[in-house]
Amino acid sequence: MIEERKHLKVQVQNVKSERIQNQLRMKCRQKDKEAKKNLRACKRESLNDLMDDTRKAAEIGNMEIIYENIRKKIFCNGKPRNSTAINNKEGNTITKDSSRLVIWKEH
């Protein structure tokens, strides 16, 4: 699907006719929408699989798998997401990644 999108974009650049360019752009938009829809579905499916594994681990009582799955969800490419504000014991917001990891290890 990605190769088809790239091919359509190259065609749009190479075509001189305005009418054909518009038609190819419409096809390209449709391919973009399909790719995004497939990506969202794949992401949703992988997240559901991860949560199912976490539920099974919770039923068994395996805390290591639970911790790893939560960590996979919270951390993106080895870095924590910045959407959650973390405060230290004094109530100050922690902004450094290394400090956040220390707080997470405490819990």
N, C-alpha and C positions, 0 to 999 in steps of 0.2 A: 504494500500500500504506500509506503514511504517512497519507494522507487517511482511509482506512478505519479505521485505528487511532484517529485523532482523533474520527471520527464515533461509533465504538463507545464511547469514553470519555464523550462527551457523552450518549449514550443511557443509560449506566449511571447517570449523575448524575440524569437526568430521570425514570427509572423508579422507581415507588414500591414495586412488588412485590419482595419479597426473593428469591423464586425466579427471577424474570426477571433481576434484577440479577446473581445468581450465574451464570446462563447467559451473560449478556453479558460478565461478567468472564472466564469461561473462553474465550470467543471472542477477547477482547482479549489474553489471555495467548498464545493460539495465533498471533495476528497479530504480537505482539512477538517470539515465537520465530522466525517466518518472516522478519521484518525483520532480525533479528540474523544469521540464517543467510545471508540474501542479502548483507548487508553484509560478513560474513567472506569469502564467496566472491568478491565484487567486489574486496575488498582483496587477497586471495591472487592473483587474476588480474592485477591491476595490478602487484603485486610481481614476479610471474613475468615479465611483459612487460618490466619494468625490468631484471631480471637477464638476460633474453635479449638485450636491447640492449647491456648491459654486456659480455656474452660476445662478441657480434659485434664490438664496438669493440676488445676485447682481441685478437681474431684479426687485425684490421686494424692494430692498434697505435695507435689514436686515444686518447691519454691524456686529452684534454679531455672526451670523452664519458664515459669511465670515471670521472673525477673528479666530473663533474656528477651522474652517477647515484649514486655513493656518497654524495655530499653530500645528494641528495634522500632517501636512505634514512636517513642519520644525523640530519639536521636536520628538525625538524617545525615548520612555520609560521615558518621563519626562525630558530628557536632550537634550539640543540643539545639532544639528549636528555640527561638527567642520569643515565642508567643506567651510563655508562662513566666511571670515575674516571680523571682525567688528572693525572699528576705532572709537576712541572717538573724541571729538571736536578739540583736539590738533593734531590729526592725528596719535596717537599711537595705535597699535593693541591691542585689548582687548583679553585676554586669559582666564580669570576666567568666569565661568558660571554665577555667581551671577551678575557680572558687565554687561554681555551680556543681561541678563534679564532686567536690569534697562534701558539699551539703547533701547531695544525693546518696553518697556512700554512707553518711551518718544515718540516714533513714533506712 
